[in-house]
Amino acid sequence: MGLLIAALSQIAFHASAQDFSEGSEAKSSNPYAEVPATFEATVVDGLCELTGERADECGGGSRQLGLLHSADVMVLPNKNAKAALSGAAGDLAYYCAKTVQVDGLLIDHEDLNPQNIDLAQRVKTDGGEWAAANLFTMVWGANNPDAAGRGPCFRHNPRVNAAIAEEGYLALGLEKDPAFIKDNFECESR
């Protein structure tokens, strides 16, 4: 993922060099440097575009997808329309290799370096109806049927829990956890 971001940050063209706001119905979520944007792009597997490492159907929602704009600019759809900080791969995987219209918030600031990041709120194919980009929770639940429970879904994520069980909460080793928990979460009685 770091390689993907590093490679994309080297692209000289910024999507914000064009005005994509006309016709956008995106709702602000107040991130810095947001601009409502609607644009046409092809949904691609970002890793494949950069390295040639192919995955069937763009990884089926398990890989970072890209929106390849006609100007050969890859825009990263890093978030969907859900309030939670959830990705857009589940919403866009169906459109792999298809040209779509995306409406959302474009994050792009030449001086601060977030470039060509999209918070996709809705998507459609040519002539199709707009579909809300809000499938993360449903897709995650379908992929993790044993992870039901109260509270945030990440607390029940088998992959996260396995990593914590193996490496500890800080990924510094299980032996570091007791001191960290004591120092940060336990109150001393007076």
N, C-alpha and C positions, 0 to 999 in steps of 0.2 A: 504494500500500500504506500509506503514511504517513497519507493521508487516511482510509483505512478504520480504522486503529488509533485515530487522533484522534477520529473520530466515535464509535467504539464506547466509548472511554473516557469519553464524556460521558453514557452510559446510567447513570441513577441506581440502578437495580436491580442487585444483585449476585446471581449464581447461588448463591453460598455462603449467601445468606439462607435457603435451603432446605437440608434434609438429603437428599442424593442417595446417601448411602453404603450404604443398605440394599440388599442383594442384589448389590453390586458385587464382582467377583472380580479387580479390577485389581491388578496387581503394582506395588509402589513402585519408582520409579527415583530417588527422593530429591531431587527439586527442592523448593525452598523453597515452603511454603504449599500443598503437594499434599494433596488429599483424594480418596480413592476415590469414584467417582461413576458411577451409571448413571441415565440419564434418557432421555425420549422427546423427539424434536425432528424438524423437517423439514429436510432437506438443501437448502440454498439457495446461490445465487451471491451471495457477500457484497457485491461491488461493485454488482451489480444491485439488491440490497435497499436500498443506501444512495443510489445515484445514478440508478437506472433504466436504466443501460447494460446491455442484455441480451446474453448470449452463448448460442448453442445448447448445450443439455445442460450448463448451468452451466460452460461453457468446456472441457468434456471433460477435466478434471483439470489444466488450465493456469492456473486462477485460484484465488484464496483462497476456499474454501468456508466457509459458516457453518452452524451448527446452530441453527435458529430454534426456541426453546423456546416452549411454549404461553403463557408469560407475556410474549410479545413481547420476549424477551431473545435476542440473538444471541450464541452461544458460538462462539469461534473454535477449530476443531480444528487446532492448529498442528503437531502431531506425531503420528506413528503409533506402533505397537508395536515398531518396529525400534530397535536400540540406537543406531544413527546418528541424528543430528539431521535426520531426513527428514520431510517434510510428510505430511499425511493426505489431500491432494486426490485422489491416485490411488486410494486406498481408498474414498473416499466418492463419487466422480464417478458411479459406477454407480447410486447412490441419489438422484440429482438429483430434486428435487421430491417425494420420497417421505418418509413418516414412518418413522423408524427408532428403534431402541433403541441407545444408545451406552453402552459401559462403558469407563472409563478413569480418568485422574487429572484432576481439576479443579484448576486453579491460580487462586486468587482471594484477594487480600489487600487489604482496603479501604484500609489506610494506605500500602501500598507501591505501589499502582496496577496490578499485573497483575490484570486483571479478566476473568472469563469466558473463560479459556483452557483448552482441553481437550487432553489427550494421549490420543487415542483408541487403545484397545488391541483392541477388538472391536466389531462392529456386526451388527445383524440387523433384519429387517423383522418386523412383527407375525406371529407364528406360524412364523417362519423359524428356521433354525439360526444360531448365532453364527458369524461369519466373522472370523478374525484380521485385524487392520488392519496388514498387513506387506507390502504390495504394492509399495512404493516402488522397490526395486531392480529388480524385474521390469518394472514400467512404464517406469522410466527406461531400462533396457536396450533395451526394445522401441522406444522413441522415439529412441534414439541408437545404432543398430546399428553405426555406424562407430567407436564410442568404446570398444571393448573393449581391455583391457590390464590389466597387473598394477597393483596399488595402488588407492588411493581413486578412486571413479568421478569425483569432481569434477576430478581431474587430466586426465581424458580428455573432459570436457564441451566440445563444440564451441562453445557459446555463451560459456562462461567463457574458453576459449582465444582466441576472437575478440576479446573485450573486452580481454584482456591484451595481445594483439598490437597493438591499436589505441591503448590508453591506458596501458599499462604495469601492473605489478603493483599499484601504489598508486593507479591511476587519476589520476595527477598528470602524465602524459606520459611517453613512452618515455625522454626525456633524463634523468629523475630516477632511473631504475632502476640504472644502473651504480654511482652513489655509494651508494645504499641497499644494494645487494648487497655492495659492498666493506665498508661500515661494519657490516653485520649478519651476514654469512655467510662472509667470508673471514678466515682467520687469517694474521697476519703472522709470518714466520719470524724467529727470533731469532738 
